[in-house]
């Protein structure tokens, strides 16, 4: 669409002059018309450039203030007045009011007839739009051909920059440069554009609109709905006719398809790597897949020969039960891409895999990093900055063989799931070997209680004082390696009393408690009965 700024820059219309200083010359002119009546507001279309001699306001220019208010609400593009015919000049009060609204008042030259002006303006608008549409379609056709021919994003952006003769930067959802055009030959120029994008555009993104009178313009590239790319166009005020915003918008559509296509290709390649990782975590020592006989195969999936492997399970914390499936898919893909970029900048041998859930990732370290805990904490902070969400990590033990990666993965996954099930967020926990009590908790009670009853008999869950004393003496005696003296000192009874009670226990249990196998069963049964609540 034609703006006042564009129209007034055309030599043929250069005699048209804005009368008020703060006129918004970026207003779009959709059509032009003539009026000499003050009640035109109900009959004029939006974006009309309305021309008049102002005869009705010859003796009371204050009426122009009311007219401007009414026309600005339509809203029309602006008002063209041939002042030389009846008004000679516009009162300062009228111009000041127009400035408050940034409403353009344009002076029509004395030698211009209004009918002729209308005809030429409409002809220019029509011709201009046709030319712009033609070139926009040409840009789209060129870009589509490059897409079909599988050209890289870098080549497509550079081709567009040459065609438009404007510097371009494609910024990814992490505010990092994905592609910069050939014009950015120095770091300072690039940093200046990125500062504008991060410090000025992003904070006011919802209010900002593209303007042809500014140095920079930023366009969303909606390859991903919730995490768009952005195209920064530099020196857009110098865009040459017949190129227009429409041409840039058409090119952006093609760039979106190219990015989307690349996203799907990378996802397919990653699915292949994920399948290989699944086969690795199921590997046993007898598995036919081994690095020694298939080095190139492992190298293809970024596995290296090492004596150090450590698996981390990284998960995106759930902050709400209501999550959009499209958003989850996009977040998963971008989180994967983000993790890969930042971790490989630390160490190229680090690999990342998915394993079937859209909120978890397996990260494999193949070299030892002393300060990996602080680095993971740094990742947690950076992730919140980009995604406004948080990450948690479960960490497995280090292993020395590829065949042990599966057990390391299960340790990391168990650690993650344990803390996740407790409702924790943004945690960073190492695998801890379970103690005997925790292992017993994993067994069903209907298996544990019969074992205790069978092994301890009447001493399993005693209710009278005598049996309780016998059970406690037996427990202390066995904990102290059958030492009668230590036992008597610990429970404050005579040695003979200890001997008597132990003999009594052996009668009840009908076994020799010093027998290694029986001793283990009895000690385990005592432990279970004391630590596990069966109520």
N, C-alpha and C positions, 0 to 999 in steps of 0.2 A: 504494500500500500504506500501511496505517496504522502510524504509529510510536508509541512510548510518549509522546513529546512531544505529538503530536497528540491522543492518547487522553486524557492528563491535562489537556489544555486544554479538553476538553469538560466543561461544567458538571456533567453527570450523573455523570462519573467523577472529579470533582475531589477526592473523599474519598480516592482512592488516592494514597499518598505514597511516594516513593522513600526507602528506609532508608539507602542508602550514598551518599556524596557524589559519587563519580566514576562513577555509573551512566551508561552510554551510552544516552541516551533516544532516539537516532536509530535504534535497532534496530527492525526491521520486525516487526509482529505479524501472522502469517498465520492463526493459529487460536488456540483456547484449550482447556485440558483440566485435569482434576483428577487428583491422585495422592496416595496415602498410603504408597507403597512406595518403598524406596531404590533398587531395581533398574530404574527406569523408563527409563534411558538407551537401552535396546534397543527401546523401544516408542513413543517419542515422536518426532514429526516436527520437522524444522527450522522455526524461526520460531514455535514454539508458546509461548504465554504459559501457563506451568504453575502451577496454583494448588494450595495444600496448607495443612493446619493444622500440619504439622510434628510430628505426634504421635510418629512413629518416633524423632525426635531430642530428645524431651522431656528425657531425662536425660544426653544426650551430644551437645551441639551441634557438637562437632568433626567429627561425621559429615557435617554440612552442607558442610564444606569439600570433602570428597571428592565429594559430590553436585554441588556447583557446578562443580568441575573437569570432571566427566563430562558435565554438561548443556551446558557452554560449548563442548565439543568437537563437539556434535551439529551445529550450534549452535542452541539454542533462543533465543527472544526474551528471556526473563527468568523469574524465579521470584516468584510472589505468595504471601505467607505471612500467614495470619490468626493473628497472634501472640497475640491475646487468648484464644484457645481453649486452648492448652497451653503455649506458650513464654513468654508475657508480654513478653519482649524478645529481641533477637538479640545474641549475644555480640559484643563489639568485634572480637575476633580474626576472626570470620566475615566481618564487614563489611569489615575491612581487606583480607582475601583477595579478596572480591568486587570491591573497588575496584581491586586490581591488574589484574584481568581486565576492568574496566569492565562487569562483569556486573550487570544491574539486579536488585535485590531490592526488591519493592514490597509495602508493607503493605496488607492487605485490612482494611477497617473492621470493628469488632466487630458492627455491626448488619447486615452483609452476609452472606447465605448463599452458600456457594461455588457451589452449583448455579445460583442466581439470577445470580450474577456472571458465570459462564460463558455463560449464555444471553444476557445483555445485551451482553457483549463481542462474542460471535460475531455477534449481530444487528447491532451497530453496524458491525463490520468488513464484513459482507455488504452492508448498506445504503450504507455509505460508499463501497465500491468500485463499487457500481452507479451511485451519483450521480456519482462522479468519472469513470467511464467514459462516462456520458451527456454530461457537460460537455466531456470531452476530444473526443468525436465532434462535438459542436457547434462547438468551436473549429476542428477540422479542416475541417468543412463550410464554415464562414465563410471560412477561409483558402483553401480550394479554389475557392470561388466568386470570390474576388478574383483568384486565379491565372487562372481561365478568362476573367475579364473584363479581363485584361491590366493589372491595377493595378501601379503601381511598387513596388519593394522598400520604399521609404520609406513609402508608404501602408500596405503590409502590416504593417510593423513597428509603426507608430503605432497601427494598428487592434488588433493583438495587445496592445500596451501598455495601451490603454484597456480592453480586455476583461479582462485579468489585473489591472489597476490596479497595475502594476509598471513601473518604468523599465527600458528595454531599450537595448542597444547592439549593433549588428551590426559585427563587426570582420573585415576582409578578411585574406587570408593574409600580408599585409605588416605586420600589426599596426596598420593604420590604420583609422580609423572609416569604415565604409561608410555606415551609417545610425544616427542616434541618435533616440530617441523624444522626444516633445514635452516630457517632464518635465525634460530637461537644458537648463535655461534659463540656466546660468552655466558659464563655462569651468572654474572651479575644481572643480566637481562632476564634470565630464567627465574632467579630468586625474586626479582621485583614482581613478576607476574604471580608467582605462588603466594607472595605476601598479600597481594590484593585478594586473591582467591580465599585465603584462610582468614585474613583479618577483617576484610570488608564484605566480601560476597557472602560467605557462609553464615556469619551472625545475622545478616539481614536477608537471607535467602528467600523467605516467604514474601517479603515486601519488594524485592528487587525485580525490576522488569528491564528487558533489553532496550537500550537506547542507542540510536545511531550518532549521538553527539558526545559519547564518552569514549575514552581510550580503550577500555576493555568491555567485552560482553561475554557472559558465561551462559552456556546452554546445557541443559540436562541431556544426557544420552541414556535413555531408559532401557538399556539392555537387560537390567535387572530392576524389578519394580520397586523394591524397598531399599536397594543400595545402588543408586545410579552412578554412572560415570559422568564426567563433565568435560565439555569442550570449551576451552578459553580461547576467544578470538581477540587478537591484539589489533590495535589501530583500526577498529571497526568504523570509526568516523571517516576513514579514507576509502571505504568500500566503493568501488567504481560501478557506475551504471553500465550494463543492466543487471549486475548482480544485486541480490537483495537478501533479506532475512529468509525469504522463502527458499532460496537456493541452499542456504546453510541448513535450514530445517530438513530439506529433502536429503541432503548429504548425511545428516545425523541419523535419519531413519536407516540408511544403509549401514552406517557404522554400528548402530545398535544390533542389526542382524549379524554383522561380522563378529562382534564381541560375543553375542549369544551362541553363535556357531562354535567359536573357539572354546567357550565354556563347556558345551556339550562334548566336544572332542576330548578335552582334558578330563572330563568326568568319566568318559568311557575308558580312557587310558588308565585312570586311577582305579577303576573297578577291576581291571586286569591285575594291577599291583596288589589290590586288596585280597583278591583270590589267592595270589601267591603267598601273601602273609598268612592267610588262614591255613594254607598247607604247611607253612613253616611252624606255626604254633601247635600243629598236630604231629609234628615230626618226632619220631623216636630214633634211638641209635641204630635200629635196623632198617630205617626208611631208605628207599633207593635214592632219594634226593639228597645229595651232599655237595658241598662247595668244591671239594677236591676234584670231583669228576665233572662238575658243571660250572666252572668259574665264570664263563661269559654269561650264563643264564642268571646267576646270582648278581653279577655286576649290572645287568640290565635293570634290575629292581633295586639298585643302590645298596646291595649287601656287600660288605667287605670282610676279608679274613682278619680276625681279631681275637684277642684273648679277653676282651671286655665287651659285654652287652648289657644294657639296662633298658627295661621297658617302663614307660609311663603311660597311664591311662588318663587322658585329659577330657573333661566333660564340661559342657555349657550348663551352668546352674539354671534351674527352672524357677522363674520368679512368678509365674502365673499358670493357672490350669487352662486358661484359654489362649491358645497359640494358633495363629493362622498357618495352614500347611504350606502355602506358597512362601510365606516369610521364613518358616523353618528350613525349607529346602535351600533358599538363597543364603540364609545365615550359615548353614552347614558348609556350603560350597565356599563362601568367602572366608569363613573361619579357617577352613582347611588351607586355602590359598595364603591367608595371612600367617598362619603358623609355619607353613613351608617357607615363606619368604624370610621371616625373622629368624627361624632356627637354622636355616642353611647359610644365613649371613654369619652365624656363629661357627658352624661346622658343616661342610658339604656332605659329610658322611651320615648326618642325621636324616632318618627317614620317617615319614608319617603315613599312617594307613587308617582306613575306615574298617569297621567290622560289623556293619549291619544296623547300627543305630544312628539316628540323625542328630545326636547331641554328644557323641563320644568319638574320640580318636586315640589310636595307639601311636606313641612316639618312641622310636628306637634310637638310643645312643649307642654308637659303636666305637667310641673313643672316650676315655675317662676325662671328665671335666670336674675339677675340684670344687668350683663355685656354681654348680648347677642349681642349687637351692635358691640363692639370691637371684639368679637369672630367671628362674621360673616365677619368682615373686614379681620381678620386673615385668614379665609377660602378662601377669594378672592385672597389673596396673595399666599397661598399655592397651590391653584388650578392652577394658572399661572405657577408655578414652575414645576408641573407634566405634564400639558396638553398644555402649551403654548397658552392657550386661557383664557377667563375671564368669571366671573359669575356676575349676577345681582340679586337683591332680592326686591320683593314687600312684605310688612309686613302688615298683618291685625291687627285689634284691639284684645285685649285679651277678652275672653268670659268665662263664668262660667259653662255652661252646654254643654253636648255633642250635644244636639239638635241645638246649636248655632254655631257649627263648620262650617256648610254650609255657613252661612253669613260671618263668619270670612275668609273663603276660598275665597269667591267672592270679599271681600274687598282687600285681598292680590293680587288676580288675576287682579282686576281692576287697582290697583296701579302699578303692573308690566307692564301691557299692555299700560297704559297711558304713562309711561316714555319710554318704548320700542318704541312706535309709534313716539315719538319725536326724535328718533335716539340716545338716550343716551345709554352709555355702562358702565358696572361696577358700577351701581348705587345701593344704599341701601336706599330705601324710605319707610316711614310709610304711612299707609292709612290716608288721610285727608278728613273729611266730607265736601261735596260740599256746597258752599254758594248758596244763591238764584240765583245770576246771572249765576253761572255755571249750575244750574239745568235748568234755562230757556234756556240756550244754547243747551240743549239736546232736546228741543221741536222743531218741524218743524216750520219754519217761517209762513207757510200758515195756521197754527193754531193760532199763537200768534197775528198776525196783525189784523185779524177779531175781536179778543177779545178786543184789544186796541181800535179799531174804534167803536165797539158797546158800550163799557163802557164809553169812553170819548167824543164821538161825534166829534164836531168841535175842541175840545181841544186836540184831539189825536196827530196830527202833525200840529200845527198852523203855518201859514206863515206870518200873519200880527202882528204888534207890540202889538196891544190891546189884542189879544187872547193869545199871548205869556206871557204877564203880568198876565192875568187871570190864566193861567195854573201854572205859577211859584208861585203865591200867594196861590193857592189851595194846591200845593205840600208842601210849607213851613207851611201852616196852619195845614195840616193833620199830618205832621211830628212832630209838637209841640202840639199834642193832643188838637187841636181846641182852642188854647189859642190866643186870638186876640192881646193882648198886646205884647207877645213874637214875634208874626208874624210881627206886625207893626215895632218893633224895628229891626228885622232882615232884612227887605226889605226897611226900611227907608221911610215909608209912614204913614200917619195919621191913627188912629184906625178906623175912619169912612170910610176911603178909603178901608181898609181891609174888613169891613162889607159889603160895597157896592159890592166889587169884589166877595166875597163868595156868596152873594145872586145871583149875575149874573151867577156864575158857576152853582148854583143849578137850575137856570132857563134853562141853556143850557143842563145840564145833566138830567133835569126833575126828580130829586130825592133828598131825604134828605141825605146829605153826612154824617150825624152823625149816620145813621142807621148802626149797626154793620156789617151786611152782605154786604150792599152796600159800606160801608167804606173800607172793605177789598178788594173788587173788584176794587174800584177806586185807592187805594194805589198801588195795584199790577199792574194795567194798567199804572199808572204814572211811576212806576219803570221800566217796560218793555220798554216803549216808550223812556225813558231817557238812558237806558243802552244797549239795543240791537239795532244794526244797521241793518236796513232792505234794505239798498241800495245794 
